[in-house]
Amino acid sequence: MATVRRPGAYVCGIDAAMDVIGGKWKVLILWELNERACRFGELRRLLPGVTEKVLASHLRELEADGIVHREVYDEVPARVEYSLTSLGVSLNGALAPLGAWGREHVLGIVH
């Protein structure tokens, strides 16, 4: 279930988007999940430097916002995979131009 947000609580669309993706790791989590569903341990390995506590917290927040889907498989031991919802896919699409700008900026192409 997505977190209920008050429309008047934001100054603009960027403010609302940053409320969802704010934090050092959320965008990187989204980017990794863009390729395929991942288990927690896989995400942890793909994001060197993120702590288990922060990763778990960010995944819970992204799930609450309807961006990430958490699938629990009835296996022993239990297997949990995270994937993007359609809302998460659309958010990654919106982030793609920002990623392109970042690559160009790092390479010194943007003036």
N, C-alpha and C positions, 0 to 999 in steps of 0.2 A: 504494500500500500504506500503510495507516494505521500511525502510530507506535505501538509496543507500550509500554504504560504499566503499571506495577505497581499493582494495586488497593490495596495497603497503603501506597503512597507518598503518599496524600492524607489530609488530616484530615477532609474532607467533600466533598460534591458540588460546592460552590462552588469549593473549592480545585482540583478536577479541571477544572472548566469554565474557570476563570481560566488554567490552564496552557495551554489551547487558544486562548483569545481574548485573553490578556494582550498588552499592547502598545497603543500609542496608536491604531494604524491598523487593526488586524484587524477590529474590529467595524464600522468604517466601510466596509471592503472588502466584508464580508459584506452590509451593508445595500445597497450599490450593486449587487452581483451578484444581489440579491433580485429586482430589476426585470427583468434580462436578462443574457445572456452579454456579456462585454466583452473587448476587446483591451487589452493592457498600456497603450498610449498613452491609450486612453479612460479607463481607471481613473486614470491619472496626472492627467488633466485634471479628472476628477470629484472628486479629492482634493487640492485646492490645499495645498501645503506638504509633501506627502510626497516624499521623495527617491526616485530610481530604485532606489538600493541597498536602501532599507528596503522599498519596495513589492515588489521582486523577492524579498527575503528572507521577507517575510510570506506572499507567495503560495506560495513553496516549502514553508514550514512548514504552511500550511493544506492544501496538497495532500498532504503527508506524513501529516497527521492525518485525511485522508479527508473534509475539509470542502469543498474546492474541487477541481474537475476541470479539467485542462489539456488542451485539444484542439489538436493541431498538424495543420494542413491542408497537404497536399502541393501547394503552389502556389509560384510565383515572383513576388515574394518570399514567403517562408514566412509563413503567417498563423497566429497562436496566439490562441485565445479561452479565457477562464476563465469557469466557471459553477459554480453550487452543486451539490453532490451531494445525495442525499436526506437525508444526515446534516446537511449545511449548511442545507438548508431547515428541518429540524426545529430546528436551533440558532437560526436566525433567528426561528422561532416562539417559542422560549423567551426570546429577547431582546426581543420586541415589548412585553411588559409593562414591561420596564425602560425602553424608549424612551418609552412613554406616561408613566411616572413622571417621566422627565427633562423632557418637554414641560410637564407640569403644574408641576413644580418651577421651571422657568425662568419660567413665567407667574405664579408666586406662588400657585398654587391649593393646593399641598400645605402643610399647617400643621405 
